[in-house]
C-alpha cells in the first residue's frame, strides 16, 4: 500500500514550457485534489475531483488543467509555465464514503521551479 | 468567504514542556470543521486533530488537545510533553459542513514549531 505518490520530486522548467505533475493513489479514494504551497501563504487548492470524469476548480485554478480518467490517477498539467507557478505542489486524496471523513492523505510534494 | 489566520510564524518550546499554537478563523456558517495538520520536513501532511463545530467538547488526541471557542472563532492547539519529533510546521484548516464544502479546505499560513532539547 503506497498511499499517495507524486512524480517528479523536483522539476525545473523554463518559462513557456509545459509539463504534467503526476499523482496516483492506491486506496480507491473518490476524492483527489491539488494544492500549491508558497512561502508565507497557506496551502491553496488548485483543482479537485470527486470521481472519474468529474473535476472542479479550487481557489487558484488559472494556468492549470486537470483530468480524471481513472480513480487512481489525477495529473496536473501546466500548459505554459510561468515564474509565478514556482511552488511546491501537493496532491491529496480521501474517501467520501462514511460520515464526515476528513483524513486526507497527502503525497510527498513536488518542488517546481520556473525560470 | 472563509479565512484562517495563524499569527505566529514560529514558536519554540523546551522538550517536555507545553506549547499552544493559535488559530483564528472567520466564517458566517454555523456548521463546519476545523483541523490541525502537521507537516514535518518530509513535507507530507499529517492530520493531528479534528473538531466538529457543533460539538462543544474540545477534541483530544493523546498529547494533543484543542481549545475551541466558537463565539470567538478561535481554535488553538495545545501540545503537552513536547517531544523532538513534534518539530514541524503546523497548519490550521477549515472546511464547511455543507455538501460543497466537503471538497474545499482552507488552510492558514502555518506555524513552525521548534522543540529545544
Interface residues (C-beta under 8 A of the other chain):
Chain A: X31 X33 X35 X40 X41 X42 X43 X44 X45 X48 X50 X56 X58 X59 X88 X90 X92 X96 X100 X102 X103 X104 X106 X107 X108 X109
Chain B: X4 X6 X33 X35 X42 X43 X44 X45 X46 X47 X50 X52 X91 X93 X95 X97 X102 X103 X104 X105 X106 X107 X108 X109 X110
